[in-house]
Every structure is written in C-alpha cells, then in structure tokens.
C-alpha cells in the first residue's frame, strides 16, 4: 500500500513542477488561473497523501480546510477575470 502512496506522491510532485513551468509560459491570465488551481489542488492532494503516510489526522484536516478555501478563491478569481459579468 505504501508503494502506491509514494508513487502517487511522485506523480503529484511532477504535476506541480510541470504546472509551475506552464504558469510561466501561459499566454493569458485565464490560463494562468486554471493552471494555478491545478497546482494548488495537487498540493492539497500531496498534503493528504503525506498525512496518510504519517497517519496524521491534522494534515488531512488542514487539507480539507485548504480545499474549501481554494474553491472560494477559484470562484473569486473567476469573478475578477470576468469583471463581474455573468
């Protein structure tokens, strides 16, 4: 089981690195926002997996709070990029 968790940690780490490279080369702010969300939620997944590996309930709770705040930030950023239009 821990081999699968470590493999997933490596994949999420690679996703974060590729996402950061893509943020640097994104053509417009909307693309940067989408890739930024990918990087953020990959980081949340990484926190969850590390919490599972260390058997830490606090890490999983922190990841849940971060996920809720990330969703709110995504909605706020979408409103900013569209200048409040629906």
PyMOL Python script that loads the backbone (N, CA, C, O; Angstrom):
from pymol import cmd

cmd.read_pdbstr("""\
ATOM      1  N   UNK A   1       0.812  -1.195   0.000  1.00  0.00           N
ATOM      2  CA  UNK A   1       0.000   0.000   0.000  1.00  0.00           C
ATOM      3  C   UNK A   1       0.858   1.263   0.000  1.00  0.00           C
ATOM      4  O   UNK A   1       0.540   2.228  -0.696  1.00  0.00           O
ATOM      5  N   UNK A   2       1.933   1.264   0.769  1.00  0.00           N
ATOM      6  CA  UNK A   2       2.758   2.466   0.825  1.00  0.00           C
ATOM      7  C   UNK A   2       3.483   2.716  -0.493  1.00  0.00           C
ATOM      8  O   UNK A   2       3.824   3.859  -0.796  1.00  0.00           O
ATOM      9  N   UNK A   3       3.727   1.667  -1.285  1.00  0.00           N
ATOM     10  CA  UNK A   3       4.359   1.873  -2.595  1.00  0.00           C
ATOM     11  C   UNK A   3       3.430   2.679  -3.492  1.00  0.00           C
ATOM     12  O   UNK A   3       3.878   3.564  -4.221  1.00  0.00           O
ATOM     13  N   UNK A   4       2.151   2.377  -3.440  1.00  0.00           N
ATOM     14  CA  UNK A   4       1.180   3.118  -4.242  1.00  0.00           C
ATOM     15  C   UNK A   4       1.114   4.570  -3.774  1.00  0.00           C
ATOM     16  O   UNK A   4       1.043   5.483  -4.597  1.00  0.00           O
ATOM     17  N   UNK A   5       1.137   4.790  -2.467  1.00  0.00           N
ATOM     18  CA  UNK A   5       1.101   6.158  -1.948  1.00  0.00           C
ATOM     19  C   UNK A   5       2.341   6.940  -2.366  1.00  0.00           C
ATOM     20  O   UNK A   5       2.235   8.100  -2.762  1.00  0.00           O
ATOM     21  N   UNK A   6       3.507   6.321  -2.282  1.00  0.00           N
ATOM     22  CA  UNK A   6       4.738   7.014  -2.689  1.00  0.00           C
ATOM     23  C   UNK A   6       4.747   7.295  -4.190  1.00  0.00           C
ATOM     24  O   UNK A   6       5.227   8.342  -4.623  1.00  0.00           O
ATOM     25  N   UNK A   7       4.225   6.376  -4.972  1.00  0.00           N
ATOM     26  CA  UNK A   7       4.135   6.602  -6.417  1.00  0.00           C
ATOM     27  C   UNK A   7       3.206   7.773  -6.711  1.00  0.00           C
ATOM     28  O   UNK A   7       3.489   8.591  -7.586  1.00  0.00           O
ATOM     29  N   UNK A   8       2.112   7.851  -5.989  1.00  0.00           N
ATOM     30  CA  UNK A   8       1.174   8.951  -6.161  1.00  0.00           C
ATOM     31  C   UNK A   8       1.791  10.276  -5.714  1.00  0.00           C
ATOM     32  O   UNK A   8       1.565  11.306  -6.350  1.00  0.00           O
ATOM     33  N   UNK A   9       2.560  10.262  -4.638  1.00  0.00           N
ATOM     34  CA  UNK A   9       3.268  11.472  -4.195  1.00  0.00           C
ATOM     35  C   UNK A   9       4.217  11.956  -5.294  1.00  0.00           C
ATOM     36  O   UNK A   9       4.290  13.154  -5.569  1.00  0.00           O
ATOM     37  N   UNK A  10       4.935  11.037  -5.914  1.00  0.00           N
ATOM     38  CA  UNK A  10       5.853  11.409  -7.005  1.00  0.00           C
ATOM     39  C   UNK A  10       5.090  11.990  -8.195  1.00  0.00           C
ATOM     40  O   UNK A  10       5.527  12.973  -8.793  1.00  0.00           O
ATOM     41  N   UNK A  11       3.959  11.388  -8.537  1.00  0.00           N
ATOM     42  CA  UNK A  11       3.169  11.898  -9.660  1.00  0.00           C
ATOM     43  C   UNK A  11       2.609  13.294  -9.371  1.00  0.00           C
ATOM     44  O   UNK A  11       2.615  14.163 -10.243  1.00  0.00           O
ATOM     45  N   UNK A  12       2.131  13.501  -8.150  1.00  0.00           N
ATOM     46  CA  UNK A  12       1.631  14.833  -7.804  1.00  0.00           C
ATOM     47  C   UNK A  12       2.758  15.864  -7.769  1.00  0.00           C
ATOM     48  O   UNK A  12       2.561  17.016  -8.157  1.00  0.00           O
ATOM     49  N   UNK A  13       3.926  15.455  -7.311  1.00  0.00           N
ATOM     50  CA  UNK A  13       5.082  16.357  -7.335  1.00  0.00           C
ATOM     51  C   UNK A  13       5.460  16.746  -8.749  1.00  0.00           C
ATOM     52  O   UNK A  13       5.775  17.905  -9.020  1.00  0.00           O
ATOM     53  N   UNK A  14       5.428  15.772  -9.653  1.00  0.00           N
ATOM     54  CA  UNK A  14       5.725  16.065 -11.056  1.00  0.00           C
ATOM     55  C   UNK A  14       4.658  16.978 -11.655  1.00  0.00           C
ATOM     56  O   UNK A  14       4.971  17.859 -12.456  1.00  0.00           O
ATOM     57  N   UNK A  15       3.407  16.771 -11.269  1.00  0.00           N
ATOM     58  CA  UNK A  15       2.325  17.624 -11.750  1.00  0.00           C
ATOM     59  C   UNK A  15       2.531  19.060 -11.298  1.00  0.00           C
ATOM     60  O   UNK A  15       2.306  19.996 -12.065  1.00  0.00           O
ATOM     61  N   UNK A  16       2.953  19.232 -10.071  1.00  0.00           N
ATOM     62  CA  UNK A  16       3.205  20.586  -9.557  1.00  0.00           C
ATOM     63  C   UNK A  16       4.343  21.249 -10.321  1.00  0.00           C
ATOM     64  O   UNK A  16       4.239  22.420 -10.688  1.00  0.00           O
ATOM     65  N   UNK A  17       5.413  20.528 -10.563  1.00  0.00           N
ATOM     66  CA  UNK A  17       6.543  21.102 -11.303  1.00  0.00           C
ATOM     67  C   UNK A  17       6.157  21.484 -12.726  1.00  0.00           C
ATOM     68  O   UNK A  17       6.501  22.571 -13.190  1.00  0.00           O
ATOM     69  N   UNK A  18       5.450  20.607 -13.418  1.00  0.00           N
ATOM     70  CA  UNK A  18       5.026  20.912 -14.788  1.00  0.00           C
ATOM     71  C   UNK A  18       4.048  22.080 -14.793  1.00  0.00           C
ATOM     72  O   UNK A  18       4.097  22.932 -15.679  1.00  0.00           O
ATOM     73  N   UNK A  19       3.157  22.118 -13.799  1.00  0.00           N
ATOM     74  CA  UNK A  19       2.212  23.223 -13.702  1.00  0.00           C
ATOM     75  C   UNK A  19       2.908  24.553 -13.480  1.00  0.00           C
ATOM     76  O   UNK A  19       2.522  25.562 -14.071  1.00  0.00           O
ATOM     77  N   UNK A  20       3.933  24.566 -12.633  1.00  0.00           N
ATOM     78  CA  UNK A  20       4.674  25.810 -12.401  1.00  0.00           C
ATOM     79  C   UNK A  20       5.389  26.275 -13.662  1.00  0.00           C
ATOM     80  O   UNK A  20       5.470  27.475 -13.927  1.00  0.00           O
ATOM     81  N   UNK A  21       5.903  25.336 -14.434  1.00  0.00           N
ATOM     82  CA  UNK A  21       6.520  25.716 -15.708  1.00  0.00           C
ATOM     83  C   UNK A  21       5.483  26.270 -16.670  1.00  0.00           C
ATOM     84  O   UNK A  21       5.756  27.213 -17.413  1.00  0.00           O
ATOM     85  N   UNK A  22       4.293  25.680 -16.655  1.00  0.00           N
ATOM     86  CA  UNK A  22       3.230  26.140 -17.543  1.00  0.00           C
ATOM     87  C   UNK A  22       2.708  27.518 -17.135  1.00  0.00           C
ATOM     88  O   UNK A  22       2.333  28.319 -17.991  1.00  0.00           O
ATOM     89  N   UNK A  23       2.686  27.791 -15.844  1.00  0.00           N
ATOM     90  CA  UNK A  23       2.259  29.121 -15.398  1.00  0.00           C
ATOM     91  C   UNK A  23       3.189  30.190 -15.962  1.00  0.00           C
ATOM     92  O   UNK A  23       2.743  31.266 -16.360  1.00  0.00           O
ATOM     93  N   UNK A  24       4.473  29.887 -15.994  1.00  0.00           N
ATOM     94  CA  UNK A  24       5.448  30.856 -16.502  1.00  0.00           C
ATOM     95  C   UNK A  24       5.263  31.125 -17.992  1.00  0.00           C
ATOM     96  O   UNK A  24       5.605  32.208 -18.468  1.00  0.00           O
ATOM     97  N   UNK A  25       4.726  30.151 -18.739  1.00  0.00           N
ATOM     98  CA  UNK A  25       4.610  30.325 -20.184  1.00  0.00           C
ATOM     99  C   UNK A  25       3.166  30.463 -20.670  1.00  0.00           C
ATOM    100  O   UNK A  25       2.923  30.409 -21.875  1.00  0.00           O
ATOM    101  N   UNK A  26       2.218  30.638 -19.773  1.00  0.00           N
ATOM    102  CA  UNK A  26       0.813  30.748 -20.169  1.00  0.00           C
ATOM    103  C   UNK A  26       0.561  32.067 -20.899  1.00  0.00           C
ATOM    104  O   UNK A  26       1.096  33.105 -20.510  1.00  0.00           O
ATOM    105  N   UNK A  27      -0.243  32.027 -21.943  1.00  0.00           N
ATOM    106  CA  UNK A  27      -0.441  33.237 -22.752  1.00  0.00           C
ATOM    107  C   UNK A  27      -1.364  34.288 -22.144  1.00  0.00           C
ATOM    108  O   UNK A  27      -1.196  35.475 -22.423  1.00  0.00           O
ATOM    109  N   UNK A  28      -2.331  33.891 -21.323  1.00  0.00           N
ATOM    110  CA  UNK A  28      -3.283  34.866 -20.792  1.00  0.00           C
ATOM    111  C   UNK A  28      -3.588  34.577 -19.319  1.00  0.00           C
ATOM    112  O   UNK A  28      -3.298  33.486 -18.826  1.00  0.00           O
ATOM    113  N   UNK A  29      -4.164  35.541 -18.627  1.00  0.00           N
ATOM    114  CA  UNK A  29      -4.438  35.362 -17.184  1.00  0.00           C
ATOM    115  C   UNK A  29      -5.392  34.211 -16.877  1.00  0.00           C
ATOM    116  O   UNK A  29      -5.265  33.577 -15.829  1.00  0.00           O
ATOM    117  N   UNK A  30      -6.336  33.928 -17.760  1.00  0.00           N
ATOM    118  CA  UNK A  30      -7.267  32.823 -17.512  1.00  0.00           C
ATOM    119  C   UNK A  30      -6.539  31.483 -17.502  1.00  0.00           C
ATOM    120  O   UNK A  30      -6.837  30.622 -16.674  1.00  0.00           O
ATOM    121  N   UNK A  31      -5.596  31.305 -18.408  1.00  0.00           N
ATOM    122  CA  UNK A  31      -4.818  30.066 -18.440  1.00  0.00           C
ATOM    123  C   UNK A  31      -3.964  29.936 -17.186  1.00  0.00           C
ATOM    124  O   UNK A  31      -3.834  28.849 -16.625  1.00  0.00           O
ATOM    125  N   UNK A  32      -3.385  31.044 -16.753  1.00  0.00           N
ATOM    126  CA  UNK A  32      -2.593  31.016 -15.526  1.00  0.00           C
ATOM    127  C   UNK A  32      -3.457  30.649 -14.325  1.00  0.00           C
ATOM    128  O   UNK A  32      -3.010  29.926 -13.434  1.00  0.00           O
ATOM    129  N   UNK A  33      -4.692  31.145 -14.299  1.00  0.00           N
ATOM    130  CA  UNK A  33      -5.596  30.851 -13.185  1.00  0.00           C
ATOM    131  C   UNK A  33      -5.953  29.368 -13.147  1.00  0.00           C
ATOM    132  O   UNK A  33      -5.984  28.761 -12.076  1.00  0.00           O
ATOM    133  N   UNK A  34      -6.218  28.794 -14.295  1.00  0.00           N
ATOM    134  CA  UNK A  34      -6.577  27.375 -14.347  1.00  0.00           C
ATOM    135  C   UNK A  34      -5.401  26.508 -13.916  1.00  0.00           C
ATOM    136  O   UNK A  34      -5.566  25.570 -13.136  1.00  0.00           O
ATOM    137  N   UNK A  35      -4.225  26.822 -14.421  1.00  0.00           N
ATOM    138  CA  UNK A  35      -3.049  26.032 -14.049  1.00  0.00           C
ATOM    139  C   UNK A  35      -2.685  26.272 -12.584  1.00  0.00           C
ATOM    140  O   UNK A  35      -2.215  25.362 -11.901  1.00  0.00           O
ATOM    141  N   UNK A  36      -2.902  27.488 -12.107  1.00  0.00           N
ATOM    142  CA  UNK A  36      -2.676  27.765 -10.689  1.00  0.00           C
ATOM    143  C   UNK A  36      -3.581  26.934  -9.801  1.00  0.00           C
ATOM    144  O   UNK A  36      -3.157  26.462  -8.747  1.00  0.00           O
ATOM    145  N   UNK A  37      -4.832  26.751 -10.222  1.00  0.00           N
ATOM    146  CA  UNK A  37      -5.740  25.875  -9.472  1.00  0.00           C
ATOM    147  C   UNK A  37      -5.250  24.434  -9.493  1.00  0.00           C
ATOM    148  O   UNK A  37      -5.320  23.729  -8.486  1.00  0.00           O
ATOM    149  N   UNK A  38      -4.755  24.005 -10.643  1.00  0.00           N
ATOM    150  CA  UNK A  38      -4.212  22.643 -10.741  1.00  0.00           C
ATOM    151  C   UNK A  38      -3.054  22.455  -9.771  1.00  0.00           C
ATOM    152  O   UNK A  38      -2.982  21.444  -9.072  1.00  0.00           O
ATOM    153  N   UNK A  39      -2.163  23.414  -9.728  1.00  0.00           N
ATOM    154  CA  UNK A  39      -1.008  23.332  -8.831  1.00  0.00           C
ATOM    155  C   UNK A  39      -1.467  23.350  -7.371  1.00  0.00           C
ATOM    156  O   UNK A  39      -0.966  22.583  -6.548  1.00  0.00           O
ATOM    157  N   UNK A  40      -2.421  24.229  -7.057  1.00  0.00           N
ATOM    158  CA  UNK A  40      -2.896  24.324  -5.681  1.00  0.00           C
ATOM    159  C   UNK A  40      -3.543  23.017  -5.228  1.00  0.00           C
ATOM    160  O   UNK A  40      -3.218  22.495  -4.161  1.00  0.00           O
ATOM    161  N   UNK A  41      -4.454  22.494  -6.039  1.00  0.00           N
ATOM    162  CA  UNK A  41      -5.150  21.282  -5.617  1.00  0.00           C
ATOM    163  C   UNK A  41      -4.255  20.050  -5.680  1.00  0.00           C
ATOM    164  O   UNK A  41      -4.507  19.077  -4.969  1.00  0.00           O
ATOM    165  N   UNK A  42      -3.228  20.067  -6.504  1.00  0.00           N
ATOM    166  CA  UNK A  42      -2.227  18.999  -6.452  1.00  0.00           C
ATOM    167  C   UNK A  42      -1.452  19.069  -5.143  1.00  0.00           C
ATOM    168  O   UNK A  42      -1.117  18.041  -4.554  1.00  0.00           O
ATOM    169  N   UNK A  43      -1.170  20.288  -4.693  1.00  0.00           N
ATOM    170  CA  UNK A  43      -0.520  20.463  -3.395  1.00  0.00           C
ATOM    171  C   UNK A  43      -1.395  19.988  -2.252  1.00  0.00           C
ATOM    172  O   UNK A  43      -0.898  19.402  -1.290  1.00  0.00           O
ATOM    173  N   UNK A  44      -2.696  20.236  -2.349  1.00  0.00           N
ATOM    174  CA  UNK A  44      -3.625  19.738  -1.328  1.00  0.00           C
ATOM    175  C   UNK A  44      -3.620  18.213  -1.316  1.00  0.00           C
ATOM    176  O   UNK A  44      -3.606  17.592  -0.253  1.00  0.00           O
ATOM    177  N   UNK A  45      -3.632  17.622  -2.493  1.00  0.00           N
ATOM    178  CA  UNK A  45      -3.558  16.158  -2.576  1.00  0.00           C
ATOM    179  C   UNK A  45      -2.258  15.628  -1.999  1.00  0.00           C
ATOM    180  O   UNK A  45      -2.237  14.574  -1.363  1.00  0.00           O
ATOM    181  N   UNK A  46      -1.186  16.354  -2.219  1.00  0.00           N
ATOM    182  CA  UNK A  46       0.108  15.968  -1.649  1.00  0.00           C
ATOM    183  C   UNK A  46       0.075  16.015  -0.131  1.00  0.00           C
ATOM    184  O   UNK A  46       0.629  15.135   0.528  1.00  0.00           O
ATOM    185  N   UNK A  47      -0.563  17.025   0.425  1.00  0.00           N
ATOM    186  CA  UNK A  47      -0.697  17.116   1.889  1.00  0.00           C
ATOM    187  C   UNK A  47      -1.507  15.940   2.423  1.00  0.00           C
ATOM    188  O   UNK A  47      -1.166  15.364   3.456  1.00  0.00           O
ATOM    189  N   UNK A  48      -2.579  15.586   1.717  1.00  0.00           N
ATOM    190  CA  UNK A  48      -3.402  14.450   2.146  1.00  0.00           C
ATOM    191  C   UNK A  48      -2.593  13.161   2.132  1.00  0.00           C
ATOM    192  O   UNK A  48      -2.646  12.377   3.079  1.00  0.00           O
ATOM    193  N   UNK A  49      -1.850  12.946   1.065  1.00  0.00           N
ATOM    194  CA  UNK A  49      -1.068  11.706   0.973  1.00  0.00           C
ATOM    195  C   UNK A  49       0.023  11.640   2.030  1.00  0.00           C
ATOM    196  O   UNK A  49       0.260  10.580   2.608  1.00  0.00           O
ATOM    197  N   UNK A  50       0.684  12.748   2.288  1.00  0.00           N
ATOM    198  CA  UNK A  50       1.708  12.755   3.331  1.00  0.00           C
ATOM    199  C   UNK A  50       1.067  12.532   4.697  1.00  0.00           C
ATOM    200  O   UNK A  50       1.645  11.869   5.558  1.00  0.00           O
ATOM    201  N   UNK A  51      -0.132  13.089   4.894  1.00  0.00           N
ATOM    202  CA  UNK A  51      -0.865  12.829   6.127  1.00  0.00           C
ATOM    203  C   UNK A  51      -1.235  11.359   6.273  1.00  0.00           C
ATOM    204  O   UNK A  51      -1.193  10.814   7.376  1.00  0.00           O
ATOM    205  N   UNK A  52      -1.595  10.716   5.170  1.00  0.00           N
ATOM    206  CA  UNK A  52      -1.897   9.287   5.223  1.00  0.00           C
ATOM    207  C   UNK A  52      -0.653   8.461   5.521  1.00  0.00           C
ATOM    208  O   UNK A  52      -0.705   7.498   6.286  1.00  0.00           O
ATOM    209  N   UNK A  53       0.457   8.842   4.915  1.00  0.00           N
ATOM    210  CA  UNK A  53       1.701   8.104   5.157  1.00  0.00           C
ATOM    211  C   UNK A  53       2.158   8.228   6.602  1.00  0.00           C
ATOM    212  O   UNK A  53       2.665   7.269   7.183  1.00  0.00           O
ATOM    213  N   UNK A  54       1.977   9.414   7.184  1.00  0.00           N
ATOM    214  CA  UNK A  54       2.405   9.644   8.568  1.00  0.00           C
ATOM    215  C   UNK A  54       1.306   9.356   9.583  1.00  0.00           C
ATOM    216  O   UNK A  54       1.510   9.509  10.787  1.00  0.00           O
ATOM    217  N   UNK A  55       0.140   8.939   9.093  1.00  0.00           N
ATOM    218  CA  UNK A  55      -1.023   8.683   9.936  1.00  0.00           C
ATOM    219  C   UNK A  55      -1.368   9.904  10.794  1.00  0.00           C
ATOM    220  O   UNK A  55      -1.581   9.794  12.001  1.00  0.00           O
ATOM    221  N   UNK A  56      -1.416  11.051  10.152  1.00  0.00           N
ATOM    222  CA  UNK A  56      -1.679  12.310  10.836  1.00  0.00           C
ATOM    223  C   UNK A  56      -3.059  12.834  10.451  1.00  0.00           C
ATOM    224  O   UNK A  56      -3.297  13.199   9.300  1.00  0.00           O
ATOM    225  N   UNK A  57      -3.955  12.866  11.417  1.00  0.00           N
ATOM    226  CA  UNK A  57      -5.296  13.391  11.157  1.00  0.00           C
ATOM    227  C   UNK A  57      -5.265  14.903  10.961  1.00  0.00           C
ATOM    228  O   UNK A  57      -6.099  15.452  10.242  1.00  0.00           O
ATOM    229  N   UNK A  58      -4.320  15.573  11.589  1.00  0.00           N
ATOM    230  CA  UNK A  58      -4.224  17.033  11.470  1.00  0.00           C
ATOM    231  C   UNK A  58      -3.912  17.445  10.034  1.00  0.00           C
ATOM    232  O   UNK A  58      -4.440  18.450   9.558  1.00  0.00           O
ATOM    233  N   UNK A  59      -3.072  16.695   9.341  1.00  0.00           N
ATOM    234  CA  UNK A  59      -2.731  17.026   7.958  1.00  0.00           C
ATOM    235  C   UNK A  59      -3.944  16.881   7.055  1.00  0.00           C
ATOM    236  O   UNK A  59      -4.148  17.693   6.153  1.00  0.00           O
ATOM    237  N   UNK A  60      -4.739  15.867   7.288  1.00  0.00           N
ATOM    238  CA  UNK A  60      -5.934  15.670   6.478  1.00  0.00           C
ATOM    239  C   UNK A  60      -6.948  16.784   6.759  1.00  0.00           C
ATOM    240  O   UNK A  60      -7.588  17.279   5.831  1.00  0.00           O
ATOM    241  N   UNK A  61      -7.099  17.178   8.010  1.00  0.00           N
ATOM    242  CA  UNK A  61      -7.992  18.284   8.348  1.00  0.00           C
ATOM    243  C   UNK A  61      -7.520  19.589   7.709  1.00  0.00           C
ATOM    244  O   UNK A  61      -8.331  20.360   7.196  1.00  0.00           O
ATOM    245  N   UNK A  62      -6.225  19.832   7.739  1.00  0.00           N
ATOM    246  CA  UNK A  62      -5.678  21.040   7.116  1.00  0.00           C
ATOM    247  C   UNK A  62      -5.924  21.026   5.611  1.00  0.00           C
ATOM    248  O   UNK A  62      -6.219  22.064   5.020  1.00  0.00           O
ATOM    249  N   UNK A  63      -5.806  19.868   4.997  1.00  0.00           N
ATOM    250  CA  UNK A  63      -6.052  19.765   3.560  1.00  0.00           C
ATOM    251  C   UNK A  63      -7.519  20.017   3.234  1.00  0.00           C
ATOM    252  O   UNK A  63      -7.823  20.626   2.208  1.00  0.00           O
ATOM    253  N   UNK A  64      -8.422  19.565   4.075  1.00  0.00           N
ATOM    254  CA  UNK A  64      -9.848  19.826   3.856  1.00  0.00           C
ATOM    255  C   UNK A  64     -10.147  21.316   3.932  1.00  0.00           C
ATOM    256  O   UNK A  64     -10.892  21.841   3.104  1.00  0.00           O
ATOM    257  N   UNK A  65      -9.583  21.995   4.904  1.00  0.00           N
ATOM    258  CA  UNK A  65      -9.779  23.441   5.029  1.00  0.00           C
ATOM    259  C   UNK A  65      -9.170  24.167   3.825  1.00  0.00           C
ATOM    260  O   UNK A  65      -9.769  25.099   3.289  1.00  0.00           O
ATOM    261  N   UNK A  66      -7.989  23.740   3.407  1.00  0.00           N
ATOM    262  CA  UNK A  66      -7.342  24.359   2.248  1.00  0.00           C
ATOM    263  C   UNK A  66      -8.164  24.148   0.980  1.00  0.00           C
ATOM    264  O   UNK A  66      -8.238  25.041   0.135  1.00  0.00           O
ATOM    265  N   UNK A  67      -8.777  22.984   0.841  1.00  0.00           N
ATOM    266  CA  UNK A  67      -9.600  22.710  -0.341  1.00  0.00           C
ATOM    267  C   UNK A  67     -10.813  23.630  -0.387  1.00  0.00           C
ATOM    268  O   UNK A  67     -11.156  24.152  -1.448  1.00  0.00           O
ATOM    269  N   UNK A  68     -11.462  23.831   0.750  1.00  0.00           N
ATOM    270  CA  UNK A  68     -12.624  24.728   0.782  1.00  0.00           C
ATOM    271  C   UNK A  68     -12.191  26.157   0.453  1.00  0.00           C
ATOM    272  O   UNK A  68     -12.860  26.843  -0.318  1.00  0.00           O
ATOM    273  N   UNK A  69     -11.084  26.606   1.028  1.00  0.00           N
ATOM    274  CA  UNK A  69     -10.594  27.952   0.723  1.00  0.00           C
ATOM    275  C   UNK A  69     -10.160  28.070  -0.735  1.00  0.00           C
ATOM    276  O   UNK A  69     -10.321  29.126  -1.345  1.00  0.00           O
ATOM    277  N   UNK A  70      -9.612  26.993  -1.296  1.00  0.00           N
ATOM    278  CA  UNK A  70      -9.212  27.008  -2.702  1.00  0.00           C
ATOM    279  C   UNK A  70     -10.395  27.135  -3.640  1.00  0.00           C
ATOM    280  O   UNK A  70     -10.310  27.814  -4.663  1.00  0.00           O
ATOM    281  N   UNK A  71     -11.502  26.483  -3.297  1.00  0.00           N
ATOM    282  CA  UNK A  71     -12.706  26.605  -4.116  1.00  0.00           C
ATOM    283  C   UNK A  71     -13.229  28.035  -4.066  1.00  0.00           C
ATOM    284  O   UNK A  71     -13.613  28.595  -5.093  1.00  0.00           O
ATOM    285  N   UNK A  72     -13.245  28.621  -2.879  1.00  0.00           N
ATOM    286  CA  UNK A  72     -13.690  30.010  -2.758  1.00  0.00           C
ATOM    287  C   UNK A  72     -12.772  30.963  -3.535  1.00  0.00           C
ATOM    288  O   UNK A  72     -13.244  31.909  -4.166  1.00  0.00           O
ATOM    289  N   UNK A  73     -11.476  30.710  -3.486  1.00  0.00           N
ATOM    290  CA  UNK A  73     -10.529  31.550  -4.225  1.00  0.00           C
ATOM    291  C   UNK A  73     -10.727  31.397  -5.732  1.00  0.00           C
ATOM    292  O   UNK A  73     -10.586  32.369  -6.473  1.00  0.00           O
ATOM    293  N   UNK A  74     -11.046  30.203  -6.186  1.00  0.00           N
ATOM    294  CA  UNK A  74     -11.291  29.975  -7.613  1.00  0.00           C
ATOM    295  C   UNK A  74     -12.511  30.758  -8.078  1.00  0.00           C
ATOM    296  O   UNK A  74     -12.485  31.382  -9.139  1.00  0.00           O
ATOM    297  N   UNK A  75     -13.568  30.728  -7.296  1.00  0.00           N
ATOM    298  CA  UNK A  75     -14.773  31.485  -7.654  1.00  0.00           C
ATOM    299  C   UNK A  75     -14.482  32.980  -7.659  1.00  0.00           C
ATOM    300  O   UNK A  75     -14.921  33.691  -8.563  1.00  0.00           O
ATOM    301  N   UNK A  76     -13.752  33.463  -6.666  1.00  0.00           N
ATOM    302  CA  UNK A  76     -13.423  34.884  -6.605  1.00  0.00           C
ATOM    303  C   UNK A  76     -12.554  35.297  -7.789  1.00  0.00           C
ATOM    304  O   UNK A  76     -12.765  36.362  -8.369  1.00  0.00           O
ATOM    305  N   UNK A  77     -11.596  34.478  -8.146  1.00  0.00           N
ATOM    306  CA  UNK A  77     -10.731  34.801  -9.280  1.00  0.00           C
ATOM    307  C   UNK A  77     -11.510  34.794 -10.585  1.00  0.00           C
ATOM    308  O   UNK A  77     -11.250  35.614 -11.466  1.00  0.00           O
ATOM    309  N   UNK A  78     -12.452  33.887 -10.717  1.00  0.00           N
ATOM    310  CA  UNK A  78     -13.279  33.861 -11.922  1.00  0.00           C
ATOM    311  C   UNK A  78     -14.106  35.144 -12.031  1.00  0.00           C
ATOM    312  O   UNK A  78     -14.279  35.688 -13.122  1.00  0.00           O
ATOM    313  N   UNK A  79     -14.608  35.616 -10.905  1.00  0.00           N
ATOM    314  CA  UNK A  79     -15.370  36.869 -10.910  1.00  0.00           C
ATOM    315  C   UNK A  79     -14.478  38.056 -11.272  1.00  0.00           C
ATOM    316  O   UNK A  79     -14.910  38.972 -11.972  1.00  0.00           O
ATOM    317  N   UNK A  80     -13.246  38.033 -10.798  1.00  0.00           N
ATOM    318  CA  UNK A  80     -12.312  39.124 -11.108  1.00  0.00           C
ATOM    319  C   UNK A  80     -11.958  39.109 -12.591  1.00  0.00           C
ATOM    320  O   UNK A  80     -11.945  40.156 -13.239  1.00  0.00           O
ATOM    321  N   UNK A  81     -11.671  37.929 -13.128  1.00  0.00           N
ATOM    322  CA  UNK A  81     -11.267  37.847 -14.533  1.00  0.00           C
ATOM    323  C   UNK A  81     -12.408  38.212 -15.490  1.00  0.00           C
ATOM    324  O   UNK A  81     -12.162  38.746 -16.572  1.00  0.00           O
ATOM    325  N   UNK A  82     -13.642  37.928 -15.099  1.00  0.00           N
ATOM    326  CA  UNK A  82     -14.776  38.279 -15.953  1.00  0.00           C
ATOM    327  C   UNK A  82     -15.325  39.659 -15.631  1.00  0.00           C
ATOM    328  O   UNK A  82     -16.312  40.091 -16.228  1.00  0.00           O
ATOM    329  N   UNK A  83     -14.701  40.345 -14.703  1.00  0.00           N
ATOM    330  CA  UNK A  83     -15.106  41.680 -14.273  1.00  0.00           C
ATOM    331  C   UNK A  83     -16.556  41.710 -13.783  1.00  0.00           C
ATOM    332  O   UNK A  83     -17.271  42.691 -13.987  1.00  0.00           O
ATOM    333  N   UNK A  84     -16.976  40.624 -13.136  1.00  0.00           N
ATOM    334  CA  UNK A  84     -18.293  40.556 -12.520  1.00  0.00           C
ATOM    335  C   UNK A  84     -19.422  40.213 -13.472  1.00  0.00           C
ATOM    336  O   UNK A  84     -20.575  40.135 -13.048  1.00  0.00           O
ATOM    337  N   UNK A  85     -19.121  40.004 -14.758  1.00  0.00           N
ATOM    338  CA  UNK A  85     -20.190  39.644 -15.712  1.00  0.00           C
ATOM    339  C   UNK A  85     -20.610  38.199 -15.465  1.00  0.00           C
ATOM    340  O   UNK A  85     -19.815  37.371 -15.020  1.00  0.00           O
ATOM    341  N   UNK A  86     -21.851  37.920 -15.758  1.00  0.00           N
ATOM    342  CA  UNK A  86     -22.345  36.540 -15.619  1.00  0.00           C
ATOM    343  C   UNK A  86     -22.561  35.926 -16.969  1.00  0.00           C
ATOM    344  O   UNK A  86     -22.974  34.770 -17.062  1.00  0.00           O
TER     345      UNK A  86
END
""", "prot")
cmd.dss("prot")
cmd.show_as("cartoon", "prot")
cmd.util.cbc("prot")
cmd.orient("prot")
